[in-house]
């Protein structure tokens, strides 16, 4: 269990891949100007 193990967190970091152990961070969705214009109309 280390850098060579694809299933571990360290392995994911080493290979720069993602999965269940290393999920991508979810960006907070902000309203775009187009969406804001539709709401105000």
ChimeraX commands (.cxc) that place a marker at each C-alpha (Angstrom):
marker #1 position 0.00,0.00,0.00 radius 0.5
marker #1 position 1.77,3.07,-1.23 radius 0.5
marker #1 position 2.43,5.14,-4.31 radius 0.5
marker #1 position 2.04,2.17,-6.66 radius 0.5
marker #1 position -1.36,1.15,-5.27 radius 0.5
marker #1 position -4.08,2.67,-7.45 radius 0.5
marker #1 position -6.79,2.18,-4.83 radius 0.5
marker #1 position -5.17,4.23,-2.04 radius 0.5
marker #1 position -5.21,8.00,-1.57 radius 0.5
marker #1 position -1.42,8.20,-1.96 radius 0.5
marker #1 position -1.61,6.19,-5.16 radius 0.5
marker #1 position -4.24,8.54,-6.56 radius 0.5
marker #1 position -2.07,11.57,-5.72 radius 0.5
marker #1 position 0.96,9.93,-7.31 radius 0.5
marker #1 position -0.90,9.13,-10.52 radius 0.5
marker #1 position -2.85,12.41,-10.37 radius 0.5
marker #1 position -6.12,10.55,-10.82 radius 0.5
marker #1 position -9.44,10.66,-9.03 radius 0.5
marker #1 position -11.86,8.14,-7.63 radius 0.5
marker #1 position -13.85,7.23,-4.53 radius 0.5
marker #1 position -10.88,7.73,-2.20 radius 0.5
marker #1 position -9.96,11.07,-3.81 radius 0.5
marker #1 position -13.04,12.87,-5.03 radius 0.5
marker #1 position -12.90,16.11,-6.99 radius 0.5
marker #1 position -13.85,19.25,-5.08 radius 0.5
marker #1 position -17.28,20.57,-6.00 radius 0.5
marker #1 position -17.25,24.20,-7.08 radius 0.5
marker #1 position -19.95,26.39,-5.59 radius 0.5
marker #1 position -22.20,27.33,-8.50 radius 0.5
marker #1 position -22.83,31.03,-8.62 radius 0.5
marker #1 position -25.55,32.55,-10.76 radius 0.5
marker #1 position -24.25,33.77,-14.09 radius 0.5
marker #1 position -25.29,37.13,-15.53 radius 0.5
marker #1 position -27.55,35.38,-18.07 radius 0.5
marker #1 position -29.43,33.55,-15.33 radius 0.5
marker #1 position -29.76,36.76,-13.29 radius 0.5
marker #1 position -31.23,38.59,-16.30 radius 0.5
marker #1 position -33.86,35.90,-16.84 radius 0.5
marker #1 position -34.97,36.08,-13.22 radius 0.5
marker #1 position -35.32,39.88,-13.21 radius 0.5
marker #1 position -37.38,39.98,-16.45 radius 0.5
marker link #1:1,2 radius 0.2
marker link #1:2,3 radius 0.2
marker link #1:3,4 radius 0.2
marker link #1:4,5 radius 0.2
marker link #1:5,6 radius 0.2
marker link #1:6,7 radius 0.2
marker link #1:7,8 radius 0.2
marker link #1:8,9 radius 0.2
marker link #1:9,10 radius 0.2
marker link #1:10,11 radius 0.2
marker link #1:11,12 radius 0.2
marker link #1:12,13 radius 0.2
marker link #1:13,14 radius 0.2
marker link #1:14,15 radius 0.2
marker link #1:15,16 radius 0.2
marker link #1:16,17 radius 0.2
marker link #1:17,18 radius 0.2
marker link #1:18,19 radius 0.2
marker link #1:19,20 radius 0.2
marker link #1:20,21 radius 0.2
marker link #1:21,22 radius 0.2
marker link #1:22,23 radius 0.2
marker link #1:23,24 radius 0.2
marker link #1:24,25 radius 0.2
marker link #1:25,26 radius 0.2
marker link #1:26,27 radius 0.2
marker link #1:27,28 radius 0.2
marker link #1:28,29 radius 0.2
marker link #1:29,30 radius 0.2
marker link #1:30,31 radius 0.2
marker link #1:31,32 radius 0.2
marker link #1:32,33 radius 0.2
marker link #1:33,34 radius 0.2
marker link #1:34,35 radius 0.2
marker link #1:35,36 radius 0.2
marker link #1:36,37 radius 0.2
marker link #1:37,38 radius 0.2
marker link #1:38,39 radius 0.2
marker link #1:39,40 radius 0.2
marker link #1:40,41 radius 0.2
view
